[in-house]
């Protein structure tokens, strides 16, 4: 294993499309994240319970004005979200991000129920890694459904309720996110008996007189959108389906709220369960009373504790003074943001900067989360070159089911591939070759994979 092997590995990644935003090379570690199947089972079971709790919060938002009041940045959008039909409140796609702590435990930091990244890249990275000299061929792996983009397209078909849906893949001209979209569209074109799928900016979508969505003049049955979301300077949410004003997207919002445009992620997933305030609600007594005992147990054992600092002491986990005094124990986060933005680790902030952030948090513009010290491991970055990095493991959920994993590593506190991080091959390990190889998983299985046909 030498630099020539490494260059060939990187060349395959590039040629097969493992690029950040379609244009930049994605660095990949040579040390994989090997996740034992028993650990995968346990985490997947807990994740399904947490996902169920998130859907409860989405329903409460739609039905309870008291819950809506806890999301002030969504006030311009709440009438649309609250009208969402029940079937579009389900979380069709999610990527739960867990940090591996210094104690070896995994704790969920982000829900990612809107437009999670890495769905096409994960399979490219994993397949290239398995073909490289850096892969241990004695490992026996469990297939990961999320590695094959065909399975995501089939998920869209299933959620659409049609045998031959016309699919739409939409991005935005405002802060465009291009990774995954082109690859998934190209996969969908391979279903020769389906109507031709559409790809393009959401700003080009047309609407019939009855408010039905049209792309290139033809109806769209089901859509996947990768549209950025952030908090504008005004403190209100800016879903980048519009540039300057929400009025630019009235027809789109009305179509989604009225069930005329069905999407993998409906408005409650895009704007409520994606919102970090939802993580805080998972720990608030009046909301927890709506969860099952199994959901509460999974939350308490696998989700990083999160709170709203504007909440009264009966609802919150910590006081303003506790967060100020022990800033090294906490992280402050913007309710809605992506790509590693809006995350402030207390131990990396000066006292003055932390105080300014706390003022925003107490005014309801941020949430506070416990700081999980990462397990820093020595990872091989290229042949003979090593570095200490922490890792975040992502678990994909397709239609409420665990579907596979994806990992990223970084020496920085905020792990983001676009900002100095690396993808780490993530493998679910059933054992090693030989007579003691365990049988296939017997309880939670992500479902069928077409890895073999993809590789051929």
C-alpha positions in Angstrom: 0.0 0.0 0.0 1.7 3.1 -1.3 1.1 6.5 -2.7 0.3 5.0 -6.1 -2.5 3.0 -4.5 -3.7 6.1 -2.7 -3.7 8.1 -5.9 -5.7 5.4 -7.7 -8.2 5.3 -4.8 -8.7 9.1 -5.0 -9.0 9.0 -8.8 -11.8 6.4 -8.6 -13.6 8.5 -6.0 -13.4 11.5 -8.3 -14.4 9.7 -11.4 -17.4 8.0 -9.8 -18.7 11.4 -8.4 -17.6 11.6 -4.8 -17.3 15.4 -4.9 -18.4 18.1 -2.6 -21.1 20.1 -4.3 -20.1 18.4 -7.5 -16.9 20.4 -7.9 -14.5 19.8 -5.0 -12.5 16.7 -4.2 -13.8 14.9 -1.0 -11.0 13.6 1.2 -11.4 10.1 2.7 -9.6 8.5 5.6 -7.9 5.1 5.1 -9.0 4.0 8.5 -12.6 2.7 8.4 -15.2 3.0 11.1 -16.0 -0.6 11.9 -19.4 -0.8 13.6 -20.2 -4.2 15.1 -23.6 -5.6 14.0 -24.8 -6.0 17.6 -24.1 -2.3 18.2 -25.8 -1.4 15.0 -28.9 -3.4 16.0 -29.0 -1.6 19.4 -28.6 1.9 17.9 -31.0 1.2 15.1 -33.7 0.0 17.5 -33.3 3.2 19.6 -33.3 5.4 16.5 -36.7 4.0 15.4 -38.1 5.0 18.8 -36.6 8.5 18.6 -38.0 8.9 15.0 -41.4 8.0 16.4 -41.0 10.7 19.0 -40.0 13.2 16.4 -43.2 12.4 14.4 -45.2 13.0 17.6 -43.6 16.5 17.9 -44.5 17.2 14.3 -48.1 16.2 14.9 -48.2 18.3 18.1 -46.9 21.3 16.2 -49.7 20.9 13.6 -52.4 20.5 16.3 -51.4 22.5 19.3 -51.0 26.2 19.3 -48.9 26.1 22.5 -46.3 23.9 20.8 -46.3 26.2 17.7 -45.5 29.2 20.0 -42.2 27.5 20.9 -41.0 28.0 17.3 -41.2 31.8 16.9 -38.9 31.8 13.9 -41.6 29.8 12.0 -44.5 32.2 12.6 -44.6 33.3 9.0 -44.9 29.6 7.9 -47.0 28.0 10.7 -50.3 28.3 8.8 -48.8 26.2 5.9 -47.1 23.7 8.2 -50.2 23.2 10.4 -52.3 22.4 7.3 -50.0 19.6 6.2 -52.0 16.4 5.6 -51.3 13.6 8.1 -49.5 11.4 5.5 -47.0 14.2 4.8 -46.1 14.6 8.4 -44.3 11.3 8.4 -40.5 11.4 8.2 -39.7 9.8 4.9 -35.9 10.3 5.1 -33.6 11.2 8.0 -30.0 11.0 8.8 -29.4 10.9 12.6 -25.9 12.2 13.4 -24.2 10.7 16.5 -20.9 11.7 18.0 -18.7 9.0 19.4 -17.8 10.3 22.8 -14.6 9.8 24.8 -16.4 7.1 26.8 -17.1 5.2 23.5 -20.9 5.9 23.7 -22.8 7.4 20.8 -25.1 10.5 21.3 -27.3 12.0 18.7 -26.5 15.7 18.0 -28.7 16.4 14.9 -31.9 15.0 13.5 -31.5 15.9 9.8 -35.0 15.2 8.7 -35.0 17.6 5.8 -32.5 16.9 3.0 -29.6 14.9 4.4 -26.4 14.7 2.4 -24.2 11.8 1.5 -26.8 9.5 0.1 -25.0 9.0 -3.2 -21.5 9.6 -1.9 -21.6 7.0 0.8 -21.9 4.1 -1.6 -19.2 5.5 -3.9 -16.8 5.8 -1.0 -17.5 2.4 0.5 -17.3 0.5 -2.8 -14.1 2.3 -3.8 -12.6 1.5 -0.4 -13.5 -2.1 -0.6 -11.8 -2.4 -4.0 -8.6 -0.7 -2.7 -5.6 -2.3 -1.0 -6.5 -0.4 2.2 -9.5 -2.7 2.8 -9.2 -5.7 5.1 -10.6 -8.6 3.0 -11.1 -10.8 6.1 -14.0 -8.7 7.2 -17.5 -10.0 6.8 -19.9 -7.1 6.3 -23.7 -6.6 6.6 -25.2 -5.0 3.4 -26.2 -1.4 3.7 -29.4 -0.4 1.8 -28.4 3.3 1.7 -25.2 2.5 -0.3 -27.2 2.0 -3.5 -29.0 5.1 -4.8 -31.5 2.8 -6.5 -33.0 2.1 -3.1 -33.7 5.7 -2.5 -35.4 6.1 -5.8 -37.5 3.0 -4.9 -38.3 4.6 -1.6 -39.7 7.6 -3.5 -41.8 5.3 -5.6 -43.2 3.5 -2.5 -44.0 6.8 -0.7 -45.7 8.2 -3.8 -48.1 5.3 -3.8 -47.7 4.9 -7.6 -46.1 2.1 -9.6 -44.8 4.5 -12.3 -44.5 8.0 -10.7 -43.0 11.0 -12.4 -40.4 12.1 -10.0 -39.0 15.6 -9.5 -35.6 16.5 -8.1 -35.4 20.2 -7.1 -32.7 22.4 -5.8 -32.6 26.2 -5.4 -30.8 29.0 -7.1 -30.4 30.5 -3.6 -27.5 28.9 -1.7 -27.7 25.8 -4.0 -27.0 22.3 -2.7 -26.1 20.2 -5.7 -24.6 17.1 -4.1 -26.8 14.0 -4.5 -29.4 15.6 -6.7 -27.9 14.9 -10.0 -26.8 11.4 -9.1 -30.3 10.5 -7.8 -32.0 12.0 -10.9 -29.7 10.0 -13.2 -30.5 6.8 -11.3 -34.2 7.6 -11.7 -33.8 7.9 -15.5 -32.7 4.3 -15.6 -36.2 3.1 -14.8 -37.2 2.9 -18.4 -40.9 2.3 -17.9 -41.3 5.3 -15.7 -42.1 8.8 -16.9 -39.0 10.9 -17.5 -37.9 12.4 -14.2 -37.4 16.2 -13.9 -34.4 18.0 -12.4 -34.1 21.8 -12.0 -34.3 24.7 -9.6 -37.5 25.0 -7.6 -37.8 28.6 -8.9 -38.7 27.1 -12.4 -41.6 25.0 -11.0 -44.9 26.0 -12.5 -48.5 25.6 -11.2 -51.8 24.8 -12.9 -54.8 26.9 -12.2 -55.8 24.4 -9.5 -52.4 24.8 -7.8 -51.0 21.5 -9.0 -47.2 21.4 -9.4 -45.8 21.2 -13.0 -42.3 20.8 -14.2 -41.6 21.6 -17.8 -45.4 21.8 -18.1 -46.1 18.2 -16.9 -47.4 17.2 -13.5 -45.0 15.9 -10.8 -46.2 13.0 -8.7 -43.5 13.0 -6.1 -40.4 15.2 -5.3 -37.2 15.3 -3.5 -35.9 18.7 -2.6 -32.4 19.8 -1.4 -33.0 23.4 -0.4 -31.0 25.1 2.3 -32.6 26.5 5.4 -31.2 29.1 7.8 -32.2 31.9 10.2 -32.3 35.3 8.5 -30.9 38.5 10.3 -34.5 39.3 11.2 -34.6 36.1 13.3 -37.2 34.5 11.0 -36.5 31.3 9.1 -35.3 31.7 5.5 -36.1 28.5 3.6 -34.1 29.2 0.4 -37.0 28.3 -1.9 -37.3 32.1 -2.0 -34.6 34.8 -2.4 -35.9 38.0 -0.8 -39.4 37.3 0.4 -41.6 34.4 1.4 -44.2 35.7 -1.2 -42.0 34.2 -3.9 -42.9 30.7 -2.7 -46.6 31.1 -1.8 -47.7 28.7 -4.6 -45.1 26.1 -3.6 -46.0 26.3 0.1 -49.7 26.1 -0.7 -49.2 23.1 -2.9 -47.2 21.3 -0.2 -49.6 22.3 2.6 -52.6 21.2 0.5 -51.1 17.8 -0.4 -50.9 18.7 -4.1 -47.1 18.4 -4.1 -46.0 15.3 -2.2 -42.3 15.2 -1.1 -40.0 12.9 0.7 -39.8 15.5 3.5 -43.0 17.4 4.1 -43.1 20.8 5.7 -43.1 19.5 9.3 -39.9 17.5 8.6 -38.3 20.4 6.7 -39.0 23.0 9.3 -40.1 21.5 12.6 -38.3 18.1 13.3 -35.2 19.4 11.5 -35.3 22.3 13.9 -33.0 21.9 16.9 -35.8 23.2 19.2 -37.4 19.8 18.6 -34.3 18.2 20.3 -35.1 20.4 23.3 -38.7 19.5 23.3 -37.7 15.8 23.6 -36.7 16.6 27.2 -39.5 18.9 28.2 -42.0 17.2 30.6 -45.3 18.4 28.9 -44.1 17.1 25.5 -42.6 13.9 26.9 -45.9 12.9 28.4 -47.1 12.3 24.8 -44.3 9.8 24.2 -44.3 6.0 24.9 -42.0 4.7 27.6 -39.8 3.1 25.0 -39.5 6.5 23.2 -38.5 8.2 26.4 -36.0 5.5 27.2 -34.3 5.8 23.8 -34.2 9.6 24.0 -32.6 9.5 27.5 -29.9 7.0 26.5 -29.0 8.1 22.9 -29.8 11.8 22.5 -27.5 14.6 23.7 -29.5 16.6 26.2 -30.7 19.8 24.7 -32.7 22.7 26.1 -34.3 26.1 25.4 -32.8 28.7 27.7 -35.9 30.9 27.5 -37.9 28.0 28.9 -39.0 28.3 32.6 -37.2 26.1 35.1 -39.9 23.5 35.0 -39.3 22.9 31.3 -35.5 23.5 31.0 -32.6 21.4 32.0 -30.2 24.2 33.0 -30.4 27.8 34.2 -28.8 30.8 32.4 -26.3 31.0 35.2 -25.3 27.4 35.0 -24.6 27.7 31.3 -22.6 30.9 31.8 -20.5 29.5 34.7 -19.7 26.1 33.1 -19.4 27.1 29.4 -16.9 24.3 28.7 -19.8 21.9 29.3 -22.1 23.3 26.7 -22.6 24.1 23.0 -25.0 26.8 21.7 -26.7 26.2 18.3 -28.8 28.1 15.9 -32.3 26.4 15.6 -32.0 26.0 11.8 -28.8 25.9 9.9 -26.6 23.5 7.8 -23.0 22.8 6.7 -21.7 23.3 10.2 -22.9 26.9 10.5 -24.4 28.3 13.7 -22.6 25.9 16.1 -20.6 27.5 19.0 -18.6 25.2 21.3 -18.3 26.9 24.8 -14.7 25.8 25.4 -13.7 27.5 22.1 -15.3 30.8 23.0 -14.0 33.7 25.0 -16.0 34.7 28.1 -17.2 37.9 26.3 -18.2 36.0 23.2 -20.0 33.4 25.2 -21.9 36.1 27.1 -23.1 37.6 23.8 -24.3 34.3 22.6 -26.1 33.6 25.8 -28.0 36.8 25.4 -29.3 35.5 22.1 -30.0 32.1 23.6 -32.0 33.6 26.5 -34.0 35.7 23.9 -35.0 32.4 22.2 -32.6 32.6 19.2 -30.5 29.5 20.1 -30.7 26.3 22.0 -28.1 24.9 24.4 -26.8 21.3 24.2 -24.5 19.4 26.4 -20.9 19.2 25.1 -19.9 15.6 24.3 -16.1 15.3 24.3 -15.2 13.3 21.2 -13.1 10.2 21.2 -10.0 11.3 19.2 -8.6 8.4 17.3 -5.4 8.1 15.2 -6.6 7.8 11.6 -4.5 7.2 8.6 -5.1 10.1 6.3 -2.8 8.9 3.5 -0.1 6.2 3.4 2.2 6.8 6.4 0.4 10.0 7.5 -1.7 9.9 10.6 -3.8 12.4 12.5 -5.9 12.6 15.6 -9.6 13.1 14.8 -13.0 12.8 16.3 -15.8 11.1 14.3 -19.5 11.6 13.8 -21.5 8.5 12.7 -24.7 9.1 10.6 -27.5 6.5 10.6 -29.9 6.8 7.6 -33.6 6.1 8.1 -35.6 5.3 5.0 -39.4 5.3 5.5 -38.9 4.8 9.2 -36.4 2.0 8.9 -32.6 1.9 9.5 -30.9 1.8 6.1 -27.1 2.1 6.7 -24.4 4.3 8.0 -22.0 7.1 6.9 -19.1 8.7 8.9 -17.1 11.8 8.9 -14.1 12.8 10.9 -12.3 16.0 11.8 -9.6 17.5 14.1 -12.0 20.5 14.5 -14.7 20.6 17.1 -17.4 21.0 14.4 -17.2 18.0 12.0 -18.0 19.2 8.5 -16.6 17.9 5.2 -16.9 21.3 3.5 -14.8 22.9 6.2 -11.7 20.7 6.6 -13.4 17.4 7.6 -13.0 14.0 5.9 -15.4 11.1 5.0 -14.5 7.9 6.9 -15.6 4.6 5.4 -18.2 3.1 7.7 -18.8 -0.6 7.7 -21.3 -2.8 9.6 -19.2 -5.8 10.6 -20.8 -9.3 11.1 -17.4 -10.9 11.9 -14.3 -12.1 10.2 -13.9 -14.9 7.7 -13.6 -18.4 9.2 -15.8 -21.0 10.9 -16.8 -18.5 13.7 -18.5 -16.1 11.3 -21.8 -15.1 12.9 -25.2 -15.7 11.2 -27.0 -12.8 9.6 -28.8 -10.3 11.8 -32.0 -11.7 13.1 -34.0 -8.7 14.4 -33.5 -5.3 12.9 -32.3 -5.5 9.3 -32.1 -2.5 7.0 -33.7 -4.5 4.1 -32.5 -5.8 0.8 -29.5 -4.3 -0.9 -28.5 -4.4 -4.5 -24.8 -4.0 -3.8 -23.8 -6.9 -5.9 -25.7 -5.8 -9.0 -24.4 -2.2 -8.5 -20.8 -3.4 -8.4 -21.2 -5.5 -11.5 
